[in-house]
Amino acid sequence: MSSNVHEITGRLVGAPSPLLVGTLTRPVAWREGRPVSAATFLGHVHQVAALLPEADSAVNLCEDRYAFLVAFAALVVRGQANLLPPSRAPHAVDEVMAGHPGSYAIGELALSPAPAGYLRMPPLHDDVTPSHEVPSISADAVVAIGYTSGSTGRPKPNIKTWGGFVASNAGNVRMLDKAVGGAFDLVATVPPQHMYGMEMSVLMPLLSEVSVHAGRPFFPADVAAALGTMPEPRVLVITPVHLRAIVESGVQLPTLAAFVSATAPMPPELAAEAEKRFGAPVCEVFGSTETCVFASRRTSVDEEWTLYDGVTLHPQPDGTLVHAPQLAEPIALADIVTLHDEGRRFRLRGRNTDLLEIAGKRASLGDLNRRLLAIEGVRDGVLFQLDEPDASGIRRIAGLVVAPGMTEQAVLAVLRQAMDPVFLPRPLRMVDALPRNETGKLPRGDLLALIRPAL
C-alpha cells in the first residue's frame, strides 16, 4: 500500500455528512459522572485540531475514551487518518508508523519511552469555549486505517472512509434500536482502537444520539460502577471473556437494556446465564476489521445470524464474499457459511483456516476448541495447528489449557473420549493464563512462544 493514505482503490461516493449529529446540547460522553455536551466536545475538537502538525496520518494512542474521541475527530477535521495498531505495545506502534512515513502519534498521557514525534494533548477542561461549528466530512475521506489483531498471522491494514463508517453505523443503530426500543447510553470494556470498539463506542456517539462513558472499565466491580454513573437505558459493550468474568464474579449490575458482544464466539450457555441473571438480551454482532459489523443475533435463542439491511453474502469454495453498504467493493472472508431464509440469514460453519485434515481425517478447529472448553474444570484453553510439520510430515495440533488442579494427562483423557486421536494436541501445556489481548483475542505469535518450551 502506498504511504499516501489518500491513494485508495474503490471509493464510497455520496454527499458530505456532518461529523456530529443531533443537537449541540445533547451529551456526547459522560466524564466523572457529568455529561459533556456536543458543543463542549466540538470546542475540544477544534482546540486539538489547531495543534496538529501537517501529516497524512497519526497513531491515536489515547487511553481515555473521551480523549480518543476528541483526537479521532480532530484528525478527521484536519484531513488526517487515525492509525489503529493491533495494540498499544511499542513494537506494534513502531511497526505501523514505519509503514506510514511522516506519521506521528498522539495521546493524552506522558509516555516514556514515547514514539517518535509524539504529541501530548492538552488537558480537556470543562471550561473550553464551546463551538457551534459542525464540520462536514467528505464520504471518501480516509479517516482510519485499522489493523487486524494478528490472531491468524501478521496484522494487515484496512482503510476506512467516512462514508463507510456512516453506512456501518446505520446498521448497528437499527439493530440496537430493535433490541432496546429507543435511545440509550453505553459503557464499553473494549478499546476504541479495535474496530468493534471503534464502531460501538466512537462512531455511535458521533453519528447517533448516543452518549458513551469516557473510561474503559475492566474488572467486574469497575464495570458496575461505570454503569451506575450513566442514565437509563444502558447498553454494555463487552466481549465473551469479560462477560464470563462478570457472571462468575457474582457482581450485581445496574439495570441494563442490552449487552452487545463480539471479538470471539459467544457460548450460548453463557449468553443464557447472563440474560437470566441481569434481565437483558445478549446481542452478538458479526463482522471483521475488513468489513465492519454486518450481522447480528440473540445468541441464547438464535443459531442463525440476521444480515443487516443491504448486505448480501455469496458463499465461495474457500470462504464468503461480503457485499455491504459500507464497502466500496466486495470483501472475501475465510468464514464458511450456509444461507437461509432466502439469503437474509446464515449459519457459520467454520473458517477455511479452521478446517483440518490429518491422516485422511477431517475436523473443524472451532469444534475441537468447543470440546476442550466443555471439559469440567477447564477455565480457558485453545487448540491450534503448528506451522512446521513433524518428522512424519504432519502439522500437529498443539494446546494451551488453564485448568487449576488438573494435569495434562487428565485433560487428554477426557479429550480422547471427545475426538479422534489424530487430533489430540501434541503437545499440550498447562498454563496459568492465556496471552489474550485487550479484546480477548489470542495473537498467534504469543501462542507459539508459550508452546515452544513443550516442543
Number of C-alpha atoms within 10 A of each C-alpha: 9 9 14 13 18 18 10 13 8 10 16 19 13 10 11 15 17 16 19 23 18 16 12 19 11 16 22 31 28 23 18 11 14 12 18 20 20 26 22 23 27 26 22 26 24 22 19 20 20 12 12 18 15 12 17 21 30 29 28 27 25 24 18 18 24 24 25 23 25 24 28 26 28 23 26 23 20 19 20 25 29 29 28 26 27 24 20 17 9 11 12 15 20 17 12 22 21 12 13 21 13 16 24 22 22 23 20 19 17 11 10 6 8 14 17 12 13 18 19 16 19 14 11 18 9 14 9 14 15 18 17 13 11 16 16 13 21 20 21 21 22 26 30 29 24 24 23 22 23 17 17 12 11 13 18 16 20 15 20 24 24 23 27 25 22 22 16 22 23 18 22 21 19 15 21 20 13 9 17 19 12 11 15 20 25 30 27 27 23 27 22 27 28 21 28 26 21 21 20 24 29 26 22 25 23 23 19 17 18 23 28 29 27 26 22 18 19 16 13 21 16 15 23 19 14 24 24 15 16 25 14 16 16 23 24 23 24 23 26 21 18 20 22 17 15 20 18 11 12 11 14 15 18 17 17 18 22 23 28 21 26 23 23 16 16 21 14 16 11 17 25 18 15 21 16 11 12 17 14 20 22 29 21 25 27 20 16 15 19 19 22 24 24 26 22 25 19 21 23 20 11 12 14 20 22 23 23 21 15 12 18 19 21 15 17 14 8 14 18 21 18 18 19 24 22 26 23 18 14 17 14 18 19 16 18 22 19 15 17 13 9 7 14 18 21 20 15 13 15 17 18 17 16 19 15 17 14 13 8 7 10 13 15 18 22 19 14 21 15 16 14 24 18 12 15 10 13 16 14 18 19 21 23 19 19 18 11 10 11 10 7 7 8 14 16 21 20 23 23 24 24 19 20 12 8 13 13 15 10 10 19 17 12 14 19 13 9 14 15 13 11 16 24 20 19 17 16 21 20 19 16 11 13 19 17 14 14 17 22 17 17 19 19 17 14 15 21 17 10 15 18 11 9 11 10
